[in-house]
């Protein structure tokens, strides 16, 4: 099987997820981009409760046999591998730490060839060693970091009409997540050998080890929440422009390499256009799928005012954003507040604008360059290309007409967007799952879905614990196959 999807909403056939587990117990609640550190301790039992709602819905939609667990597939790989193959796979995942892991096992009287497969997988996901037992008077070093963000399956890879892209993460502590996912697509017999068309992780590692390319590896970043398959011939990629932690964690260099490789891999030449969408570099706007998604043909859910719509009377959407920011910053004049974390008007100068990369134009120029046109707003381009109907858009926070003015609408939209109201996952046209805690958006989305299709269904999943990690149902899922 080669993973293959041509939209965000066609009927789902197979999907990959990871149920959160004991890796969440491996946390010291201090700030820092280190595998053992993080500000928000989470109960993995409560996370499993929230995630269980999602898994039950997916199982009802496509059957348990089609809802694949990453850990199960990894376990099957190691069960089918002899010692040389186990060493090869671990080397691909852990690089130099593979030998350190094997040596540490041996020091405890454990042999890699006899290690149960589920224990190897637990070590890879939950971390190793997990028990801080003194050895020769010292606490042992951390050999394999715990992967607490692994449940966000969309980050480490993405499926497209040309197959799988293995991403490269901005955060140091998440560097090994794509390596685990890559191992599944490379070594599990379920998947075709050509499933992966771009290995950004491998590309970055090669640059890192190349003395002539010092410093370049950090430029090639891509995360799957920024990759939306709008149709069989059009993709949208969200790109940021600021620092890695408060930007959307995909760079222009990563984007351009993806465009080059996906057009090469698409030998049938079905993919005609790739959009570069400028996403605001703000906390909460971490990926394109946090501010835009599709739930049916020409139907989508979007953050208001970012993409030039809705258009207020006697003003523009951008003016609403900028006036709101001016008002907010003015409220801070008499407060000891760090204004560096609060948006400025300049943050919205290019937000929501789109650059169009067209196959024919790229072939004509012989390199990845955009069409020479003034960048319109993303939604304007979607309308122009027949990919969205303005009447079929649901705005986060609900219908603008329900509010006294657009500022009140924007305030509610920002609140619910931060709770991932727009990060829905669609299993079939007008069948989707969303977080339960966004009443204005859910009411508006459900009404629009039922108006467009009387048999529509919007599932609500509990999210009190899982929401604290800045992701939603779309982030938690990696669709592998949809009906063509």
C-alpha positions in Angstrom: 0.0 0.0 0.0 1.2 3.5 -0.9 -0.4 6.2 1.3 -2.4 8.5 -1.0 -4.9 11.3 -0.4 -6.4 13.9 -2.7 -8.4 16.0 -0.3 -9.0 16.7 3.3 -12.6 15.5 3.2 -13.1 12.5 0.8 -14.2 9.3 2.6 -11.5 8.0 4.9 -10.3 4.4 4.4 -7.2 4.0 6.6 -5.5 6.2 9.3 -2.5 6.2 11.6 -2.7 7.4 15.2 -0.7 7.2 18.5 -2.5 6.8 21.8 -0.7 8.8 24.4 0.9 6.7 27.2 3.5 6.6 30.0 5.9 8.9 28.0 3.9 11.7 29.7 5.2 10.6 33.1 8.7 11.4 32.0 8.5 15.2 32.7 10.2 17.7 34.9 7.8 20.7 35.0 10.4 23.4 34.2 10.7 25.6 31.1 13.2 24.5 28.5 13.5 22.9 25.1 14.8 19.6 26.6 13.2 16.2 26.3 12.8 16.0 30.1 11.4 19.5 30.5 8.1 21.2 29.8 5.7 23.6 31.6 2.6 21.5 31.6 2.5 18.1 33.4 -0.3 16.0 32.0 -2.1 12.9 33.2 -1.7 10.3 30.6 -4.8 8.5 31.9 -6.9 11.7 31.2 -5.1 12.1 27.8 -6.1 8.5 27.0 -9.7 9.3 28.0 -9.8 12.3 25.6 -8.0 10.5 22.8 -10.3 7.5 23.3 -13.2 9.6 22.1 -11.4 10.2 18.9 -10.4 6.6 18.4 -13.9 5.3 19.0 -15.3 7.7 16.4 -12.7 6.7 13.9 -13.4 3.0 14.6 -17.1 3.6 14.1 -16.4 5.4 10.8 -14.0 3.0 9.1 -13.6 -0.2 11.3 -11.0 -1.0 13.9 -8.8 -2.8 11.4 -8.3 0.4 9.5 -7.3 2.5 12.6 -3.6 1.8 12.9 -1.5 2.4 16.0 2.1 3.6 15.4 3.4 1.6 18.4 1.7 -1.6 17.1 3.3 -1.2 13.7 6.7 -0.5 15.2 6.4 -3.6 17.4 5.5 -5.7 14.3 8.7 -4.5 12.6 11.0 -5.5 15.4 9.2 -8.9 15.8 10.0 -9.7 12.1 13.6 -8.5 12.4 16.7 -10.5 13.1 19.7 -8.9 15.1 21.4 -7.2 12.1 18.0 -5.7 11.0 17.2 -4.6 14.5 20.6 -2.8 14.7 20.0 -1.2 11.3 16.6 0.1 12.2 17.8 1.5 15.5 20.7 3.1 13.8 18.4 4.9 11.4 16.2 6.1 14.3 18.8 6.9 17.0 22.0 7.4 15.0 25.0 7.3 17.4 22.8 6.5 20.5 21.9 3.1 19.0 25.2 1.6 20.1 24.9 3.3 23.5 21.4 1.8 23.9 22.6 -1.7 23.1 25.7 -1.3 25.4 23.5 -0.1 28.3 21.2 -3.1 27.8 24.2 -5.4 27.8 25.5 -3.9 31.0 22.2 -5.0 32.6 22.5 -8.5 31.2 20.0 -7.9 28.4 20.7 -8.8 24.8 19.2 -6.8 21.9 18.4 -10.0 20.0 16.4 -11.3 23.0 14.7 -8.0 23.9 10.9 -8.3 23.5 9.6 -6.2 20.7 7.1 -4.3 22.9 9.9 -3.4 25.3 12.1 -1.9 22.5 9.1 0.1 21.3 8.4 1.3 24.9 12.0 2.4 25.1 11.8 4.3 21.9 8.6 6.1 22.8 8.6 6.4 26.6 12.4 7.0 26.8 15.3 5.0 28.1 16.3 4.6 30.9 13.1 5.5 32.6 14.2 4.6 36.2 16.8 6.8 37.7 18.7 4.0 39.4 22.3 4.8 40.6 24.9 3.0 38.6 28.5 3.2 39.9 27.3 6.1 42.1 25.8 8.1 39.2 22.4 8.6 37.7 22.5 7.1 34.2 22.5 9.4 31.2 19.4 9.9 29.1 20.0 7.7 26.0 16.5 7.8 24.3 14.3 10.8 25.1 10.6 10.4 25.8 8.3 11.5 23.0 5.4 13.3 24.7 4.3 15.1 21.5 4.2 11.9 19.4 0.4 11.8 19.7 0.3 14.7 17.3 0.8 12.4 14.4 0.3 15.1 11.8 3.5 16.9 12.8 6.1 14.3 11.9 4.8 13.4 8.5 2.0 14.0 6.0 0.3 12.2 3.2 -0.2 13.8 -0.2 -1.3 12.8 -3.7 2.4 11.8 -4.3 2.9 9.8 -1.1 4.5 10.5 2.2 6.7 13.4 3.3 8.8 12.8 6.4 9.1 16.2 8.1 11.8 18.0 10.0 10.9 19.4 13.4 11.8 22.9 14.7 12.0 21.7 18.3 15.2 19.9 19.4 13.3 17.6 21.7 11.1 16.4 18.8 13.9 15.5 16.4 13.3 11.7 16.7 9.6 11.7 16.1 9.9 11.7 12.3 12.5 8.9 12.5 10.0 6.6 14.2 7.3 7.3 11.6 9.9 6.9 8.8 10.8 3.5 10.2 7.2 2.4 9.8 6.9 3.5 6.1 10.4 2.1 5.3 10.3 -1.3 7.0 6.7 -2.4 7.6 5.6 -4.8 4.9 2.2 -3.1 4.7 3.7 -0.2 2.8 5.2 0.0 -0.7 8.9 0.8 -1.0 8.2 4.1 -2.7 5.8 5.3 -0.1 8.1 8.2 0.9 8.8 10.8 -1.8 10.6 13.3 0.4 12.7 12.6 3.6 13.3 16.1 5.1 14.7 14.5 8.2 17.4 12.6 6.2 18.0 15.8 4.2 18.7 17.8 7.3 20.9 15.1 8.8 23.0 15.0 5.6 23.5 18.7 5.6 24.4 18.6 9.3 27.2 16.1 8.6 28.4 17.9 5.5 31.3 20.3 6.4 30.5 22.5 3.4 26.9 23.0 4.5 27.5 24.2 8.1 24.4 25.9 9.5 22.1 25.0 6.6 20.3 22.1 8.2 18.3 24.4 10.5 16.8 26.1 7.5 14.8 23.1 6.2 11.8 22.8 8.5 8.4 21.4 7.8 5.5 20.2 10.0 2.5 18.3 8.7 -0.1 20.6 10.1 1.0 23.1 7.5 0.3 20.7 4.6 -3.4 20.8 3.4 -4.5 18.8 0.4 -7.2 21.1 -1.1 -7.9 18.9 -4.1 -6.1 16.3 -6.3 -4.3 19.1 -8.1 -3.8 21.8 -5.4 -2.0 21.9 -2.1 -1.7 24.7 0.5 1.4 25.0 2.7 1.5 27.3 5.7 4.8 29.2 6.1 6.0 31.5 8.9 8.8 34.1 8.9 9.8 34.6 12.5 11.6 32.6 15.3 10.9 28.9 15.4 8.9 28.7 18.7 6.3 31.4 18.0 6.2 30.9 14.2 4.3 28.1 12.5 7.5 26.1 12.3 7.7 25.7 8.5 10.3 27.6 6.6 10.5 28.9 3.0 13.5 26.6 2.3 11.5 23.6 3.5 8.5 24.7 1.3 10.6 25.1 -1.8 12.2 21.7 -1.4 8.8 20.1 -0.9 7.5 21.8 -4.1 10.5 20.6 -6.1 10.2 17.0 -4.9 6.4 16.6 -5.0 6.3 17.8 -8.7 9.1 15.3 -9.5 7.3 12.4 -7.7 3.9 13.2 -9.3 4.8 11.5 -12.6 1.2 11.6 -13.7 1.4 15.4 -13.4 -1.9 15.7 -11.6 -0.6 18.3 -9.1 -0.7 21.7 -10.8 -0.5 24.2 -8.0 1.0 24.6 -4.6 0.1 27.7 -2.5 2.4 29.3 0.0 0.1 30.7 2.7 1.6 33.3 5.1 0.4 32.3 8.6 0.8 34.9 11.4 3.7 34.2 13.7 1.6 34.1 16.8 1.3 31.6 19.6 -1.7 29.4 18.8 -1.4 30.0 15.1 1.2 27.3 15.0 0.1 25.6 11.7 -2.2 26.4 8.8 -4.6 23.7 10.0 -5.2 25.8 13.2 -6.8 28.6 11.1 -8.2 26.8 8.1 -9.7 23.4 7.3 -12.2 21.8 4.8 -15.2 19.7 5.7 -16.7 19.1 2.3 -16.5 20.2 -1.4 -16.0 23.9 -1.5 -16.8 24.1 2.2 -14.3 25.2 4.9 -13.9 26.6 8.4 -11.6 29.6 8.8 -10.3 32.1 11.3 -12.0 35.4 10.6 -10.2 38.6 9.4 -6.8 36.8 8.9 -7.6 36.0 5.2 -9.3 39.2 4.2 -12.8 38.0 5.1 -15.4 38.6 6.4 -15.4 42.2 5.1 -16.9 44.6 7.5 -18.9 47.6 6.3 -16.8 50.8 5.8 -13.5 48.9 6.7 -11.3 46.0 5.8 -10.6 42.7 7.6 -6.9 43.8 8.1 -8.0 47.1 9.5 -10.1 45.2 12.1 -7.1 43.2 13.1 -4.8 46.2 13.4 -7.3 48.4 15.3 -7.9 45.5 17.7 -4.1 45.2 18.3 -3.8 49.0 18.8 -6.5 48.9 21.4 -5.0 45.9 23.2 -1.6 47.4 23.4 -3.0 50.6 24.6 -4.6 48.8 27.5 -1.1 47.7 28.6 0.4 51.2 29.1 -0.1 51.2 32.8 0.7 47.5 33.4 4.1 45.8 33.8 3.6 43.6 30.8 6.1 42.0 28.4 4.8 43.5 25.2 7.1 41.3 23.1 4.5 38.5 23.4 1.7 40.7 22.2 1.1 41.1 18.4 2.0 44.3 16.6 0.2 45.8 13.6 3.2 44.7 11.4 2.4 41.0 12.3 -0.6 41.3 10.0 0.9 43.1 7.1 1.4 39.8 5.1 -0.7 37.5 7.2 -3.2 35.5 5.1 -1.6 36.4 1.8 -0.9 33.6 -0.7 1.9 33.0 -3.3 1.0 30.6 -6.1 3.6 28.1 -7.4 2.4 26.7 -10.7 3.8 23.5 -12.4 3.9 24.9 -15.9 5.6 28.2 -14.8 8.2 26.3 -12.7 9.0 24.1 -15.6 9.3 27.1 -17.9 11.7 28.9 -15.5 13.6 25.7 -14.5 13.4 26.4 -10.8 10.9 26.8 -8.0 9.6 30.4 -8.4 6.2 31.9 -7.7 3.8 33.3 -10.4 4.6 36.9 -10.9 1.4 38.4 -9.5 0.5 40.5 -6.6 -0.2 38.2 -3.6 -4.0 38.0 -3.0 -5.5 36.8 0.2 -5.7 33.0 0.6 -9.5 32.9 0.4 -9.6 35.1 -2.7 -7.3 32.6 -4.4 -9.4 29.7 -3.3 -12.5 31.4 -4.8 -10.7 32.3 -8.0 -9.5 28.6 -8.5 -13.0 27.3 -7.7 -11.9 25.5 -4.5 -14.2 27.3 -2.0 -17.6 29.0 -2.0 -17.8 32.0 0.3 -21.3 31.1 1.4 -19.9 27.7 2.6 -17.3 29.1 5.0 -17.9 28.8 8.8 -16.1 31.4 10.8 -14.5 30.6 14.1 -16.5 32.3 16.8 -19.7 31.9 14.7 -21.6 34.1 12.3 -20.3 37.8 12.3 -23.9 39.0 12.1 -24.6 37.6 15.6 -22.2 40.3 17.0 -22.7 44.0 17.7 -19.4 44.7 15.9 -16.4 42.8 14.3 -14.2 43.5 17.4 -16.5 41.4 19.6 -16.5 38.7 17.0 -12.7 38.7 16.7 -12.3 38.5 20.5 -14.5 35.3 20.7 -12.8 33.9 17.6 -9.4 34.3 19.1 -10.5 32.6 22.3 -12.0 29.6 20.5 -9.2 29.4 17.9 -6.7 29.1 20.8 -8.9 26.1 21.9 -8.4 24.6 18.4 -12.0 25.2 17.3 -11.0 25.1 13.7 -8.7 22.1 13.9 -11.4 19.6 12.9 -10.8 16.3 11.2 -13.2 15.2 8.5 -13.8 11.5 7.8 -16.2 12.0 4.9 -18.0 15.0 3.4 -20.0 16.7 6.2 -18.8 14.1 8.8 -16.2 15.5 11.2 -14.9 15.5 14.8 -14.1 18.6 16.8 -13.2 19.6 20.4 -16.3 20.0 22.6 -15.3 23.2 24.3 -16.0 25.8 21.6 -19.8 26.4 21.7 -20.1 29.3 19.2 -18.0 27.6 16.5 -19.6 24.2 17.0 -23.1 25.6 16.8 -22.3 27.5 13.6 -20.4 24.5 12.0 -23.2 22.1 12.8 -25.8 24.4 11.3 -23.8 24.9 8.1 -23.1 21.2 7.7 -26.7 20.2 8.1 -27.8 23.0 5.7 -25.4 21.7 3.1 -26.1 18.0 3.7 -29.1 16.8 5.8 -27.3 13.6 6.8 -24.3 15.6 8.3 -22.7 14.6 11.6 -20.4 16.6 13.8 -18.8 14.5 16.6 -17.6 16.2 19.8 -14.7 14.7 21.6 -13.7 15.6 25.2 -10.6 17.7 25.3 -10.0 19.1 28.8 -6.5 17.6 29.2 -5.4 17.0 25.6 -6.2 20.6 24.6 -3.5 22.0 26.9 -0.9 20.8 24.4 -1.8 23.1 21.5 -3.4 20.8 19.0 -6.7 19.4 17.9 -8.3 16.4 16.1 -6.6 17.3 12.8 -3.2 17.3 14.5 -3.9 13.9 16.2 -4.5 12.1 12.9 -2.5 11.0 9.9 -4.8 9.8 7.1 -3.2 7.2 4.9 -5.9 6.5 2.3 -9.1 8.2 1.2 -11.5 7.3 -1.5 -10.3 8.7 -4.8 
